[in-house]
C-alpha cells in the first residue's frame, strides 16, 4: 500500500472512531432524558476510557503518529476527515459536551432517586 492509500486508511479509521465517541457523548444526556441511567453511565465510562487514552498519549490520538508517517502536512485535520476548525477545537467542544452530559445525567439520576 502506498503512502496516500495508507494515510486515507488511517484517516478513515480515525474518523470512524471519532464518530463513535462523539455519538456516545451526545447519547449520554439523551439516555438520561429517557431515564436510561445505566446506559448513560456505560456510555460515560466508554468515553472516560478514551479520555484516559488521550491523557496517556499527551492529549493526542494514538492514530496521529501513525498518520504522520505518511504525510508532512500538520494541519489540525491531517489525520482525520473533519473540517479543520472542528479538528482544531475538537477537545474543547466535545470535552464541554461530555462534562455537561455527565453532570446532566447525575442531576437527573439524583432527581429520580
TORSEKE-836987 format. One record per residue: residue in one letter; x, y, z of N, C-alpha, C in turn; residue number from 0. Coordinates in nm, 2 decimals, padded with zeros to 4 digits. Layout:
REM residues N
@r A; nc1 X; nc2 Y; nc3 Z; cac1 X; cac2 Y; cac3 Z; cc1 X; cc2 Y; cc3 Z; k NUM
...
REM end
This chain:
REM residues 113
@r X; nc1 00.09; nc2 -00.12; nc3 00.00; cac1 00.00; cac2 00.00; cac3 00.00; cc1 00.09; cc2 00.12; cc3 00.00; k 0
@r X; nc1 00.06; nc2 00.22; nc3 -00.09; cac1 00.14; cac2 00.34; cac3 -00.09; cc1 00.10; cc2 00.44; cc3 00.02; k 1
@r X; nc1 00.18; nc2 00.55; nc3 00.03; cac1 00.16; cac2 00.64; cac3 00.15; cc1 00.03; cc2 00.71; cc3 00.14; k 2
@r X; nc1 -00.02; nc2 00.74; nc3 00.02; cac1 -00.15; cac2 00.81; cac3 00.01; cc1 -00.26; cc2 00.71; cc3 00.05; k 3
@r X; nc1 -00.26; nc2 00.59; nc3 00.01; cac1 -00.36; cac2 00.49; cac3 00.05; cc1 -00.35; cc2 00.47; cc3 00.20; k 4
@r X; nc1 -00.23; nc2 00.46; nc3 00.25; cac1 -00.22; cac2 00.43; cac3 00.40; cc1 -00.27; cc2 00.55; cc3 00.48; k 5
@r X; nc1 -00.24; nc2 00.67; nc3 00.44; cac1 -00.30; cac2 00.79; cac3 00.51; cc1 -00.45; cc2 00.79; cc3 00.50; k 6
@r X; nc1 -00.50; nc2 00.76; nc3 00.38; cac1 -00.65; cac2 00.75; cac3 00.37; cc1 -00.71; cc2 00.65; cc3 00.47; k 7
@r X; nc1 -00.65; nc2 00.54; nc3 00.48; cac1 -00.70; cac2 00.43; cac3 00.57; cc1 -00.69; cc2 00.48; cc3 00.71; k 8
@r X; nc1 -00.58; nc2 00.54; nc3 00.75; cac1 -00.57; cac2 00.59; cac3 00.89; cc1 -00.67; cc2 00.69; cc3 00.92; k 9
@r X; nc1 -00.69; nc2 00.78; nc3 00.82; cac1 -00.79; cac2 00.89; cac3 00.84; cc1 -00.93; cc2 00.83; cc3 00.85; k 10
@r X; nc1 -00.96; nc2 00.73; nc3 00.77; cac1 -01.09; cac2 00.67; cac3 00.77; cc1 -01.12; cc2 00.60; cc3 00.91; k 11
@r X; nc1 -01.02; nc2 00.53; nc3 00.95; cac1 -01.03; cac2 00.46; cac3 01.08; cc1 -01.05; cc2 00.57; cc3 01.20; k 12
@r X; nc1 -00.97; nc2 00.67; nc3 01.19; cac1 -00.97; cac2 00.77; cac3 01.29; cc1 -01.11; cc2 00.84; cc3 01.29; k 13
@r X; nc1 -01.16; nc2 00.87; nc3 01.17; cac1 -01.29; cac2 00.94; cac3 01.16; cc1 -01.40; cc2 00.85; cc3 01.22; k 14
@r X; nc1 -01.40; nc2 00.72; nc3 01.19; cac1 -01.50; cac2 00.63; cac3 01.24; cc1 -01.49; cc2 00.62; cc3 01.40; k 15
@r X; nc1 -01.37; nc2 00.61; nc3 01.45; cac1 -01.35; cac2 00.61; cac3 01.60; cc1 -01.40; cc2 00.74; cc3 01.66; k 16
@r X; nc1 -01.37; nc2 00.85; nc3 01.59; cac1 -01.42; cac2 00.98; cac3 01.64; cc1 -01.57; cc2 00.98; cc3 01.64; k 17
@r X; nc1 -01.63; nc2 00.94; nc3 01.53; cac1 -01.78; cac2 00.94; cac3 01.52; cc1 -01.84; cc2 00.85; cc3 01.63; k 18
@r X; nc1 -01.78; nc2 00.74; nc3 01.66; cac1 -01.84; cac2 00.66; cac3 01.77; cc1 -01.83; cc2 00.73; cc3 01.90; k 19
@r X; nc1 -01.72; nc2 00.79; nc3 01.94; cac1 -01.71; cac2 00.86; cac3 02.06; cc1 -01.79; cc2 00.99; cc3 02.07; k 20
@r X; nc1 -01.80; nc2 01.06; nc3 01.96; cac1 -01.89; cac2 01.18; cac3 01.95; cc1 -02.03; cc2 01.14; cc3 01.97; k 21
@r X; nc1 -02.07; nc2 01.03; nc3 01.91; cac1 -02.21; cac2 00.98; cac3 01.93; cc1 -02.24; cc2 00.94; cc3 02.07; k 22
@r X; nc1 -02.14; nc2 00.87; nc3 02.13; cac1 -02.16; cac2 00.84; cac3 02.28; cc1 -02.18; cc2 00.96; cc3 02.36; k 23
@r X; nc1 -02.10; nc2 01.07; nc3 02.33; cac1 -02.11; cac2 01.19; cac3 02.41; cc1 -02.25; cc2 01.25; cc3 02.40; k 24
@r X; nc1 -02.30; nc2 01.26; nc3 02.28; cac1 -02.43; cac2 01.32; cac3 02.26; cc1 -02.55; cc2 01.22; cc3 02.31; k 25
@r X; nc1 -02.52; nc2 01.09; nc3 02.31; cac1 -02.62; cac2 01.00; cac3 02.36; cc1 -02.63; cc2 01.00; cc3 02.51; k 26
@r X; nc1 -02.53; nc2 01.04; nc3 02.58; cac1 -02.54; cac2 01.04; cac3 02.73; cc1 -02.66; cc2 01.12; cc3 02.78; k 27
@r X; nc1 -02.67; nc2 01.25; nc3 02.75; cac1 -02.79; cac2 01.32; cac3 02.80; cc1 -02.92; cc2 01.27; cc3 02.74; k 28
@r X; nc1 -02.92; nc2 01.22; nc3 02.62; cac1 -03.04; cac2 01.17; cac3 02.56; cc1 -03.09; cc2 01.05; cc3 02.64; k 29
@r X; nc1 -02.99; nc2 00.96; nc3 02.68; cac1 -03.03; cac2 00.85; cac3 02.77; cc1 -03.08; cc2 00.89; cc3 02.90; k 30
@r X; nc1 -03.02; nc2 00.99; nc3 02.96; cac1 -03.07; cac2 01.04; cac3 03.09; cc1 -03.21; cc2 01.10; cc3 03.07; k 31
@r X; nc1 -03.24; nc2 01.17; nc3 02.96; cac1 -03.37; cac2 01.22; cac3 02.94; cc1 -03.48; cc2 01.11; cc3 02.94; k 32
@r X; nc1 -03.43; nc2 00.99; nc3 02.88; cac1 -03.52; cac2 00.88; cac3 02.87; cc1 -03.52; cc2 00.79; cc3 02.99; k 33
@r X; nc1 -03.45; nc2 00.83; nc3 03.10; cac1 -03.44; cac2 00.75; cac3 03.22; cc1 -03.35; cc2 00.63; cc3 03.21; k 34
@r X; nc1 -03.27; nc2 00.62; nc3 03.11; cac1 -03.18; cac2 00.51; cac3 03.09; cc1 -03.05; cc2 00.54; cc3 03.15; k 35
@r X; nc1 -03.05; nc2 00.54; nc3 03.28; cac1 -02.93; cac2 00.58; cac3 03.36; cc1 -02.81; cc2 00.48; cc3 03.35; k 36
@r X; nc1 -02.84; nc2 00.35; nc3 03.34; cac1 -02.74; cac2 00.25; cac3 03.33; cc1 -02.67; cc2 00.27; cc3 03.20; k 37
@r X; nc1 -02.74; nc2 00.29; nc3 03.09; cac1 -02.68; cac2 00.31; cac3 02.96; cc1 -02.60; cc2 00.44; cc3 02.95; k 38
@r X; nc1 -02.66; nc2 00.54; nc3 03.01; cac1 -02.58; cac2 00.67; cac3 03.02; cc1 -02.45; cc2 00.65; cc3 03.09; k 39
@r X; nc1 -02.45; nc2 00.58; nc3 03.20; cac1 -02.33; cac2 00.55; cac3 03.28; cc1 -02.23; cc2 00.47; cc3 03.20; k 40
@r X; nc1 -02.28; nc2 00.37; nc3 03.13; cac1 -02.19; cac2 00.29; cac3 03.04; cc1 -02.13; cc2 00.37; cc3 02.93; k 41
@r X; nc1 -02.21; nc2 00.46; nc3 02.87; cac1 -02.15; cac2 00.55; cac3 02.76; cc1 -02.05; cc2 00.64; cc3 02.83; k 42
@r X; nc1 -02.08; nc2 00.69; nc3 02.94; cac1 -01.99; cac2 00.78; cac3 03.01; cc1 -01.85; cc2 00.71; cc3 03.04; k 43
@r X; nc1 -01.86; nc2 00.59; nc3 03.08; cac1 -01.74; cac2 00.51; cac3 03.11; cc1 -01.66; cc2 00.48; cc3 02.98; k 44
@r X; nc1 -01.73; nc2 00.45; nc3 02.88; cac1 -01.66; cac2 00.43; cac3 02.75; cc1 -01.58; cc2 00.55; cc3 02.71; k 45
@r X; nc1 -01.65; nc2 00.67; nc3 02.72; cac1 -01.58; cac2 00.79; cac3 02.68; cc1 -01.47; cc2 00.82; cc3 02.78; k 46
@r X; nc1 -01.49; nc2 00.79; nc3 02.91; cac1 -01.38; cac2 00.81; cac3 03.00; cc1 -01.25; cc2 00.73; cc3 02.97; k 47
@r X; nc1 -01.27; nc2 00.61; nc3 02.92; cac1 -01.16; cac2 00.53; cac3 02.88; cc1 -01.09; cc2 00.60; cc3 02.76; k 48
@r X; nc1 -01.16; nc2 00.66; nc3 02.67; cac1 -01.10; cac2 00.73; cac3 02.56; cc1 -01.02; cc2 00.86; cc3 02.62; k 49
@r X; nc1 -01.08; nc2 00.92; nc3 02.71; cac1 -01.01; cac2 01.04; cac3 02.78; cc1 -00.88; cc2 00.99; cc3 02.84; k 50
@r X; nc1 -00.88; nc2 00.88; nc3 02.91; cac1 -00.76; cac2 00.82; cac3 02.97; cc1 -00.65; cc2 00.79; cc3 02.86; k 51
@r X; nc1 -00.70; nc2 00.73; nc3 02.75; cac1 -00.61; cac2 00.70; cac3 02.64; cc1 -00.54; cc2 00.83; cc3 02.59; k 52
@r X; nc1 -00.62; nc2 00.93; nc3 02.57; cac1 -00.57; cac2 01.06; cac3 02.53; cc1 -00.47; cc2 01.12; cc3 02.63; k 53
@r X; nc1 -00.50; nc2 01.11; nc3 02.75; cac1 -00.41; cac2 01.16; cac3 02.86; cc1 -00.28; cc2 01.09; cc3 02.85; k 54
@r X; nc1 -00.28; nc2 00.96; nc3 02.84; cac1 -00.16; cac2 00.88; cac3 02.84; cc1 -00.07; cc2 00.92; cc3 02.71; k 55
@r X; nc1 -00.14; nc2 00.96; nc3 02.61; cac1 -00.07; cac2 01.00; cac3 02.48; cc1 -00.06; cc2 01.15; cc3 02.47; k 56
@r X; nc1 -00.05; nc2 01.22; nc3 02.58; cac1 -00.02; cac2 01.36; cac3 02.58; cc1 -00.13; cc2 01.44; cc3 02.50; k 57
@r X; nc1 -00.25; nc2 01.40; nc3 02.52; cac1 -00.37; cac2 01.46; cac3 02.45; cc1 -00.37; cc2 01.45; cc3 02.30; k 58
@r X; nc1 -00.31; nc2 01.34; nc3 02.25; cac1 -00.31; cac2 01.31; cac3 02.11; cc1 -00.37; cc2 01.17; cc3 02.09; k 59
@r X; nc1 -00.45; nc2 01.16; nc3 01.98; cac1 -00.50; cac2 01.03; cac3 01.95; cc1 -00.38; cc2 00.94; cc3 01.91; k 60
@r X; nc1 -00.38; nc2 00.81; nc3 01.95; cac1 -00.27; cac2 00.72; cac3 01.91; cc1 -00.26; cc2 00.70; cc3 01.76; k 61
@r X; nc1 -00.36; nc2 00.73; nc3 01.69; cac1 -00.35; cac2 00.72; cac3 01.54; cc1 -00.28; cc2 00.84; cc3 01.48; k 62
@r X; nc1 -00.26; nc2 00.95; nc3 01.55; cac1 -00.20; cac2 01.07; cac3 01.49; cc1 -00.05; cc2 01.04; cc3 01.45; k 63
@r X; nc1 00.03; nc2 00.98; nc3 01.53; cac1 00.17; cac2 00.95; cac3 01.49; cc1 00.17; cc2 00.85; cc3 01.37; k 64
@r X; nc1 00.07; nc2 00.76; nc3 01.36; cac1 00.07; cac2 00.67; cac3 01.25; cc1 00.04; cc2 00.74; cc3 01.12; k 65
@r X; nc1 -00.06; nc2 00.84; nc3 01.13; cac1 -00.09; cac2 00.92; cac3 01.01; cc1 00.03; cc2 01.01; cc3 00.97; k 66
@r X; nc1 00.11; nc2 01.05; nc3 01.07; cac1 00.22; cac2 01.14; cac3 01.05; cc1 00.33; cc2 01.08; cc3 00.97; k 67
@r X; nc1 00.34; nc2 00.94; nc3 00.97; cac1 00.44; cac2 00.87; cac3 00.89; cc1 00.41; cc2 00.89; cc3 00.74; k 68
@r X; nc1 00.29; nc2 00.92; nc3 00.70; cac1 00.26; cac2 00.92; cac3 00.56; cc1 00.24; cc2 01.06; cc3 00.50; k 69
@r X; nc1 00.26; nc2 01.16; nc3 00.58; cac1 00.25; cac2 01.30; cac3 00.52; cc1 00.33; cc2 01.40; cc3 00.60; k 70
@r X; nc1 00.37; nc2 01.51; nc3 00.54; cac1 00.43; cac2 01.62; cac3 00.61; cc1 00.33; cc2 01.72; cc3 00.65; k 71
@r X; nc1 00.21; nc2 01.71; nc3 00.61; cac1 00.10; cac2 01.80; cac3 00.65; cc1 00.08; cc2 01.79; cc3 00.80; k 72
@r X; nc1 00.07; nc2 01.91; nc3 00.86; cac1 00.04; cac2 01.91; cac3 01.01; cc1 -00.08; cc2 02.00; cc3 01.04; k 73
@r X; nc1 -00.17; nc2 02.02; nc3 00.95; cac1 -00.29; cac2 02.09; cac3 00.98; cc1 -00.36; cc2 02.01; cc3 01.08; k 74
@r X; nc1 -00.46; nc2 02.08; nc3 01.15; cac1 -00.53; cac2 02.01; cac3 01.26; cc1 -00.61; cc2 01.89; cc3 01.21; k 75
@r X; nc1 -00.64; nc2 01.88; nc3 01.08; cac1 -00.72; cac2 01.77; cac3 01.03; cc1 -00.64; cc2 01.68; cc3 00.94; k 76
@r X; nc1 -00.51; nc2 01.68; nc3 00.95; cac1 -00.43; cac2 01.60; cac3 00.86; cc1 -00.45; cc2 01.45; cc3 00.88; k 77
@r X; nc1 -00.50; nc2 01.41; nc3 01.00; cac1 -00.51; cac2 01.27; cac3 01.03; cc1 -00.66; cc2 01.22; cc3 01.05; k 78
@r X; nc1 -00.75; nc2 01.31; nc3 01.01; cac1 -00.90; cac2 01.28; cac3 01.02; cc1 -00.98; cc2 01.35; cc3 00.92; k 79
@r X; nc1 -01.09; nc2 01.29; nc3 00.88; cac1 -01.18; cac2 01.36; cac3 00.79; cc1 -01.28; cc2 01.44; cc3 00.86; k 80
@r X; nc1 -01.23; nc2 01.56; nc3 00.91; cac1 -01.32; cac2 01.66; cac3 00.98; cc1 -01.28; cc2 01.79; cc3 00.92; k 81
@r X; nc1 -01.37; nc2 01.89; nc3 00.92; cac1 -01.33; cac2 02.03; cac3 00.89; cc1 -01.22; cc2 02.07; cc3 00.98; k 82
@r X; nc1 -01.13; nc2 02.15; nc3 00.93; cac1 -01.01; cac2 02.19; cac3 01.01; cc1 -01.05; cc2 02.26; cc3 01.14; k 83
@r X; nc1 -01.15; nc2 02.35; nc3 01.13; cac1 -01.20; cac2 02.42; cac3 01.25; cc1 -01.24; cc2 02.32; cc3 01.36; k 84
@r X; nc1 -01.31; nc2 02.22; nc3 01.32; cac1 -01.36; cac2 02.12; cac3 01.42; cc1 -01.25; cc2 02.04; cc3 01.47; k 85
@r X; nc1 -01.16; nc2 02.00; nc3 01.39; cac1 -01.04; cac2 01.92; cac3 01.43; cc1 -00.96; cc2 02.00; cc3 01.53; k 86
@r X; nc1 -00.95; nc2 02.13; nc3 01.50; cac1 -00.87; cac2 02.22; cac3 01.59; cc1 -00.93; cc2 02.24; cc3 01.73; k 87
@r X; nc1 -01.06; nc2 02.24; nc3 01.73; cac1 -01.13; cac2 02.27; cac3 01.86; cc1 -01.21; cc2 02.15; cc3 01.92; k 88
@r X; nc1 -01.18; nc2 02.03; nc3 01.86; cac1 -01.25; cac2 01.91; cac3 01.90; cc1 -01.25; cc2 01.88; cc3 02.05; k 89
@r X; nc1 -01.13; nc2 01.89; nc3 02.11; cac1 -01.12; cac2 01.85; cac3 02.25; cc1 -01.20; cc2 01.95; cc3 02.34; k 90
@r X; nc1 -01.20; nc2 02.07; nc3 02.31; cac1 -01.28; cac2 02.17; cac3 02.39; cc1 -01.43; cc2 02.15; cc3 02.37; k 91
@r X; nc1 -01.47; nc2 02.14; nc3 02.24; cac1 -01.61; cac2 02.13; cac3 02.21; cc1 -01.67; cc2 02.00; cc3 02.27; k 92
@r X; nc1 -01.60; nc2 01.89; nc3 02.25; cac1 -01.66; cac2 01.76; cac3 02.30; cc1 -01.63; cc2 01.74; cc3 02.44; k 93
@r X; nc1 -01.52; nc2 01.80; nc3 02.49; cac1 -01.49; cac2 01.80; cac3 02.64; cc1 -01.60; cc2 01.86; cc3 02.72; k 94
@r X; nc1 -01.64; nc2 01.98; nc3 02.67; cac1 -01.75; cac2 02.05; cac3 02.74; cc1 -01.88; cc2 01.97; cc3 02.73; k 95
@r X; nc1 -01.91; nc2 01.92; nc3 02.61; cac1 -02.03; cac2 01.84; cac3 02.59; cc1 -02.03; cc2 01.72; cc3 02.68; k 96
@r X; nc1 -01.92; nc2 01.66; nc3 02.69; cac1 -01.91; cac2 01.54; cac3 02.77; cc1 -01.94; cc2 01.57; cc3 02.92; k 97
@r X; nc1 -01.87; nc2 01.67; nc3 02.97; cac1 -01.88; cac2 01.71; cac3 03.11; cc1 -02.03; cc2 01.75; cc3 03.14; k 98
@r X; nc1 -02.08; nc2 01.83; nc3 03.05; cac1 -02.22; cac2 01.88; cac3 03.06; cc1 -02.32; cc2 01.76; cc3 03.06; k 99
@r X; nc1 -02.30; nc2 01.66; nc3 02.97; cac1 -02.38; cac2 01.55; cac3 02.96; cc1 -02.37; cc2 01.46; cc3 03.09; k 100
@r X; nc1 -02.26; nc2 01.44; nc3 03.14; cac1 -02.24; cac2 01.37; cac3 03.26; cc1 -02.31; cc2 01.44; cc3 03.38; k 101
@r X; nc1 -02.29; nc2 01.57; nc3 03.39; cac1 -02.35; cac2 01.65; cac3 03.50; cc1 -02.50; cc2 01.64; cc3 03.49; k 102
@r X; nc1 -02.55; nc2 01.66; nc3 03.37; cac1 -02.70; cac2 01.65; cac3 03.34; cc1 -02.75; cc2 01.51; cc3 03.39; k 103
@r X; nc1 -02.68; nc2 01.41; nc3 03.35; cac1 -02.72; cac2 01.27; cac3 03.39; cc1 -02.72; cc2 01.25; cc3 03.54; k 104
@r X; nc1 -02.62; nc2 01.30; nc3 03.60; cac1 -02.61; cac2 01.29; cac3 03.75; cc1 -02.73; cc2 01.37; cc3 03.81; k 105
@r X; nc1 -02.76; nc2 01.49; nc3 03.76; cac1 -02.87; cac2 01.57; cac3 03.82; cc1 -03.00; cc2 01.49; cc3 03.80; k 106
@r X; nc1 -03.02; nc2 01.44; nc3 03.68; cac1 -03.15; cac2 01.36; cac3 03.66; cc1 -03.15; cc2 01.24; cc3 03.74; k 107
@r X; nc1 -03.04; nc2 01.17; nc3 03.76; cac1 -03.04; cac2 01.05; cac3 03.84; cc1 -03.07; cc2 01.08; cc3 03.99; k 108
@r X; nc1 -03.01; nc2 01.18; nc3 04.04; cac1 -03.04; cac2 01.22; cac3 04.18; cc1 -03.18; cc2 01.26; cc3 04.19; k 109
@r X; nc1 -03.23; nc2 01.33; nc3 04.10; cac1 -03.38; cac2 01.37; cac3 04.10; cc1 -03.47; cc2 01.25; cc3 04.10; k 110
@r X; nc1 -03.43; nc2 01.15; nc3 04.02; cac1 -03.50; cac2 01.03; cac3 04.01; cc1 -03.51; cc2 00.95; cc3 04.14; k 111
@r X; nc1 -03.39; nc2 00.95; nc3 04.21; cac1 -03.38; cac2 00.88; cac3 04.34; cc1 -03.48; cc2 00.94; cc3 04.44; k 112
REM end
